[in-house]
Amino acid sequence: MRFLPKFSIVILWLGMAMPFYVTAQDKGGDTPALPADTTFSIDKLDSIFSYSDSLSIFNMIDSLLNSQPDVGSSMVLRAGFNSNIISAGRSIGVSQYGATIGGSYYHKSGLFVDASMYWSEAYNPSLYLTTLSVGYLKTFSKVYTAMISYDRLIYNNTDINVENPLTNMLGASNFVDIKPVTLRLDYSFYFGQQTAHRITPGVSLSLRKYKFLGLDRISFTPTYQLLFGNATITSIQLAQRNSVLLGRKLPIVQQTDSNEFGLMNHALALPLRISKKNWSFTFSYSYNWPVALPKEESTLPQNSFISLTLSKMINFKAR
């Protein structure tokens, strides 16, 4: 299990990407495209505080393995703040921030459970999402570790016009540690009323300093990741011919939905984590270079966000 500290600080902020980004695209010819409805409902949001919060399991294991040679079970309580909300690397066009609270329990057998609650000023109620997770993590060799997990997404929204088609997620993660570099490949399958796929390869460099400036440990892990996935693209067009309605000529509006798959985002994360006894504080800056899918709006602005997380670990003695 000594492999785990090398990858534990890797940002998972691309792993919780929700699949639906609504836009319009001109299909050519003389037919003009009309702007589609770009309002993001809760199910379409891929909140960045979900990304940073997914560090909790790995931070917990990392802290546990570095605190004592005889590893027992552990619990972590945490709270976090994030400066922006991003969907699959795409900015939703407004300035929003969010916060999260949660707790994780890791058993020395490799089993873990997690519960998290998310708050954002953008929704009613503001405490709009609860996630429950269960998973298993196993080290197969000194260089290879794998993890599987299941997440249940529980939305608290009361708006009858908001649908939440993705309420479950199955995930698998693979880690190859070549000191001090870690290679990673994640796959996530979202399902419910609809389905979505996410594939996230990444590479990270782990730099650590122990017993420095009165701290037990300082970790800096620059990480680069790609996001591949599918999204439903909605296009709205004017037809070539006119219709007659109530004696007036009005254009016929045609709407087309297509499911597209491809590269969605490049991302760079710069997380810095400091630890003192059972307390840890993580500051992370992330930058996104979104890539348009076929038929998606070709001009997608780059964006960035900052996340802050404070956590406390509670160790249980090994037996």
Secondary structure as UniProt FT lines:
FT   TURN            2..3
FT   HELIX           4..6
FT   TURN            7..9
FT   TURN            13..16
FT   TURN            29..30
FT   STRAND          33..34
FT   HELIX           42..44
FT   HELIX           48..53
FT   HELIX           55..67
FT   STRAND          74..82
FT   STRAND          86..87
FT   TURN            88..89
FT   STRAND          90..91
FT   STRAND          98..106
FT   TURN            108..109
FT   STRAND          111..120
FT   TURN            121..122
FT   STRAND          127..139
FT   STRAND          144..155
FT   TURN            160..161
FT   STRAND          166..178
FT   TURN            179..180
FT   STRAND          181..192
FT   STRAND          195..205
FT   STRAND          207..212
FT   TURN            213..214
FT   STRAND          215..220
FT   STRAND          223..245
FT   TURN            246..247
FT   STRAND          248..276
FT   TURN            277..278
FT   STRAND          279..290
FT   TURN            294..295
FT   STRAND          303..315
//
